[in-house]
């Protein structure tokens, strides 16, 4: 790795040399969550430059955490898969995320909002079971964001696959969700519920989809952890 060595034989110090460079643990979070393509990893870490992402992937590959595999169906395209050592970090990611949810203050968390990451995580964690057994299109309209980031669409197919679009996909919209970014981020993090946030949510669509929003909405995997910090 590029950072200076701690020069300690302690296993924790040696692990920190591999994992504690900037963005590395966040990148591992994305790999643990199932992203394997470079562009998908970029969407999970939207504020990380492509150059730094490429560098960190090379470092993790050299450390035996990640394995780069060519995709046979697409020439020149690679996927990044966790090795057994990488998969063993899943418990580390869970423990750190749970600690952050439990002890980092809500205000600190909500000071770092990112609509691209929020929508990407909502797409990844959405539960299609409560939705109609047909293509369902949900449009999110963020009233406090500029026009370029204001509109987002989740397209849920009958087989449960979910696509995220930042331009109109051309399908009829089933549900319009009009809100502000802080409200939606707070719901996603489990800091408040859909019902508790209704004064800041304008939901327009079939009542069956409206009433089941808490069930189908993709929340943070750490939303179940009770926050202790104020």
N, C-alpha and C positions, 0 to 999 in steps of 0.2 A: 504494500500500500504506500501511498505518497507521503503520509504524515510521519513525523519523527517517531522512532521507537521509544517506548517507555523504559526499555532496558530492564524489565523485571520478568522473573520466571513465573510469576503468579498467573494462573490460567485466565483470571479476569482481565489482567492487563494485556495479555496476548490476544484475547477475544476483542478487547476494545480497540486494538490496533487495526483489526479487520473491519469492525462494525461501526466505529464512532467517527468516521469522516463525515463531512457534511453531505446530507441527502441519502446516505447509505441505508440507514434503517427504514426510511420512508420508501426507498426503492424496494427493499426486501419485503415490506408490507404489501406492495403491489404484486410482487412475484408470489408471495404466499396466497394472495387473494385470487390468483389464477391468470394474471396477465402474462403473456409470453411473447407477444409481438412488440417491436420497438415503438411503434406508433401508439399502441395501447398503453404501454408503460409511460409514454409521454403524456397521455391524457390523465393518467393517475398522478403524475407529478408535473402539472402544467407550468409551474414557475421554475422548473429545472431546465437549463439550456440543453439542447441536443448534444452539444460537445461534451458537457459534463456527464450527461447520462451515459454516453458511449464510453467515457473514461471509467466511470464507476462500474459498468458492466464488465469491462476488461479486468478491472481490479478484482471483482468478485469471482470472475472466471479463474484468474491466477491463484486466488485463495482457495479454490476448490468448492466454492459455494454455488456457483452457477455454471451450467454447461450450455454452450452455444451449439445449436443443431441446425443444419441446412434444411429448408423445406423443399421436399422433392417436387411438389406440384408447382412451385414458383421459383424459377432460377434466380439466384442471387439474394433470396430472402431467407433470413434466419429467425429462429425462435430461441428464446432464453428460458431454460428449465432449471429448476432447483435440483441440485444433487442431493443425495441423502444427508449430507452435512447442512445444506440449505434448508431442506424440509424440517430438519431438527430445530430450526430457528422459529418455527411456528409458535411454539410455547413462549418464546422470548417476546415475539410481537404481541401475542395475546396479553402477556403479563404487563408489558409497558403500556399498551393501550388501555388496559383496565386501570392501571395506576393513574394515567393521565385523566381518564374520565372521572375517577374517584376524587382526586386531590387537586387538580388544576382548576382554578376558579372559572366560573362560567364566563365572566367578562373577558378574561384572558383568551379563552377559546373563541368567543364570538368577535374578538378583535381581528381575527385572522380568517375572515370569510372569503371564500373563493367559489363563485358560481359554477365554474367549469368542473372543479373537483366535486362539488356537491352533486351536480346532475349526473356525473359519471358514476359516483358511488350509489346514487339512487337507482340508476339503471342496473347496476350490478346486483343490488340486493332486493330488487322489486319481487314481490310474491304475486305471481299471476293467477293463483288459484281462486281468489274471490272475484276476479274480473269475468266479464262475459266470455263465452267460448267462441269468440270471433276477434278479428283484429280490433284492438282498442287503442285510440289515440288520445293522449293526455297532453294538453298544452299548458305550460307554465309561463306566466307573464309576471316579470319582476318589475314592479312599478318604480323602484328606486334606482334602477340600473340604466345606463345609456342604451340607445337603440340597438347597438351591435351585440349587446349581451342580455337584452330584455326578454327575448322569446326563445323557448326551448320546447322540444316535443319528445315524449316517450311513446314509441310505437310498440305495442305489445301484441305479438302474434299468437294465434290459437295454440301453438305448440309450446308457448311459454318464453320464446326468444324475445328479447327486448333490444330495440335499437334506440340510440340517442341521436337526435337531429337538432342542429342549431339553425337550420333553415326549413321552411315549410315543406314537409314530405309529400304534400299533395293529396293526402287522405282527409276524409271528413273527420273533424275533431269531435270526440265524444264528451270530454270533460275539459273545462277551462278552469285553471287554478291561478287566480290573481292574488298576489301577495308581495311582501318585501323579502329581501334576501335574509335578513336577520331572523324573521319569523320562521322561514322554511328551514334554515340551518338549525335553529333551536329545536324544531320538531325532529329533524333527522338525528340530532345528537341525543334525543331522549330527554331533553331538558324540559320540554312541555309536550302535551298531546295535541292531536288535531282538534279535539273538542275544546280544550283550554285556549287554543289559539284562534278560534273561529271568528273573533271580532276583527282579526287581521287577515282573515282568509275569505275570499269571495269565490265560491265554488258554483259553477254553472254546468249542469249536466244531469243525467239520470240519477235519481235518488239512490238507486242500488249501488252505483259507483261512489257517490258522495258519502253515503253512510258507511261504506266499507273501506274508506281511504286509510284509516289507521292500520287496517289489516294488510292491504296490498302495498302500501308505501314502503319503499326500501329504506330502512333505518340503518344507522351505524351498527356494526356488530357489537359495539360497546354500549349501546343505548340501554341495555338491560342492567348495566352496572350502576348502582346507586351512587349519586354524587354526594360527597361529604363536604368538600370545599364550598364556601359561600358563592 
